[in-house]
């Protein structure tokens, strides 16, 4: 009996299998919902701004609104966007309400998360995934938003988007790629590592290949810390036949090692086709630290997986980052370090 069969057997023993709760929360790991593509964005449409994790200042919210306008769209701010409760953007119920309201509102064409931070995972048990499935639209963000983009895609089949947050610097590189993915719906986009690693002020972060090879598969991934935190929960992501992409920020190498061990020792890395690392900003040890380097850590864990793998792709906690549609077909050349999106994420 493999781990998936054992898990299903265990859930049945505990009385979960067959219940409405388990069908929504556990069933996604054993089924592949039909892929749903949201409508592409058009100039002049409305984009909803929400804060499902940590709080933002009024100044950062104004920047988010300006970035929406820069894309030629109209910003609509969630009613609780400026709420605060400690490190959270208000009560869980407030943040959940904004998420649901934006999906219900037929005048809203896309939902852009203002920031990440922490808090999205707290919403997962209460999310109405049927509501989202019935009202598919673009959802974009990264970092803590990974909890939303992965769980929504896995449970509903909706293509979600790992990309810049709304209240961030928005350079030409990020603008162009977002427009190609969300507005133009380009079906072939080739992504290469940045030629100059000082773009994130860390010259040691040169791109490199860990395991040679070519692979194709559907894209899945996001922030490493968030994905590791979902292991063993109903929202653990499905890895089968996927190209997994990972990024993180300000984690010491031993923590990166711990999270990769956790993913590898669970079934998260079973049957994946390739592993693409983005930029891990601030994850190298301090001088004179008794530590492995980030590169040594990634190589040690990734080489055990025996699949194409490379570091340095253009996504992560950096201003110049791409927009990646979760669930589309992609190809990865680990030797040339090229990630090619082969399918449009919108219709």
Residue, then its C-alpha position, 0 to 999 in steps of 0.5 A: x500500500x503506497x502513501x496515498x492509498x494509506x492516507x485514503x484508508x486512514x481517512x475512511x477509518x476516521x470517518x472522513x471519506x464520503x462526508x461533504x467536509x472531506x469531499x471539499x477538503x481532502x478529495x482534491x489530492x486524489x482527483x484532478x479537477x477540470x482546468x478552468x481558465x479565467x477570462x483575460x483582462x482588458x483595459x478599463x476593467x475593474x481589478x479588486x484589491x484585497x489584503x488576505x494576509x498581513x496589513x498594509x498602510x494607506x500609503x502602500x494601498x495608494x501605490x497598489x491603486x496606482x499600479x492598477x491604473x498603470x495597467x489601464x484598469x480601475x481599482x476597487x478596494x476591498x471594504x476591509x483592506x485597511x483593517x488591522x489586528x496585530x500583524x493581520x489585516x483585520x479579523x479572519x472573517x473580514x479578510x475572508x469576506x473581502x475574498x468572497x465578495x470580490x469573487x461574487x462581484x460580477x463587475x470585478x474581472x481580477x483580484x490582485x492581492x495588495x501584499x502577502x506577509x502572513x495570514x492566508x493559511x488561516x482562511x483555508x478551512x472557511x473558503x467557499x471553493x464552490x463559490x470560487x469555481x462558479x465565479x472564476x476570475x484571475x487571482x494574483x499574488x505571491x509569498x503568503x498568497x501561495x496558500x490561496x493560489x495553490x489550494x484554489x487551483x487544486x480544489x477548483x481547477x482554476x488557473x491562478x497566478x504567482x506574480x507581483x503583489x499590487x503594493x510593490x515596485x512595478x518595473x518594466x520587466x514585471x509590467x510587460x510579463x504581466x500584460x503578456x500573461x493576463x492581457x494578451x494571453x500569450x501561449x509561448x513565453x520563454x523565461x531566462x535567469x537574470x544575467x546580472x545577479x546583482x539585480x537582487x544585490x547578492x552577487x553570489x546568487x549566480x544561476x546554476x544547474x543542479x541536475x541536467x535534463x529536459x521535462x514537461x508538465x503542469x506548473x505548480x509551486x510558490x513560496x517554499x515556507x508556505x508550501x512546507x507549512x501545508x504538508x500534512x493538511x488537507x491543502x497539501x499540493x499535488x505534485x504528480x507530473x508537475x514542474x514545481x517552482x519554489x522561492x523564499x526570502x530571509x531563511x537560513x540555509x538550515x531552515x531551507x534544508x529542513x523544509x526541503x527534507x519535509x517536502x521530500x519525506x512527504x509525498x510532495x516530491x513524488x512523481x514530479x518532473x522537474x524542480x525550478x528554483x527562483x531567487x532565494x533573496x537573503x538566504x545565504x549565511x552570514x560571514x563566519x557562520x558555521x553553515x552550509x551555503x544556500x547552493x550547497x543546501x539546495x544541491x544536497x537535497x535536490x540531487x536526491x530527487x534525480x530529476x532536472x533541476x536548476x536555480x536562478x529563475x526570474x521569480x521570488x521576493x524581487x521587484x523584477x519578477x515574472x507572472x506564472x500561471x499555476x496549472x498550465x503546461x510548461x517545459x523546463x531545460x535545466x541545462x540552459x535554465x529556460x522555463x517555457x510557458x507553453x499554454x495560455x493561462x487565460x481564455 
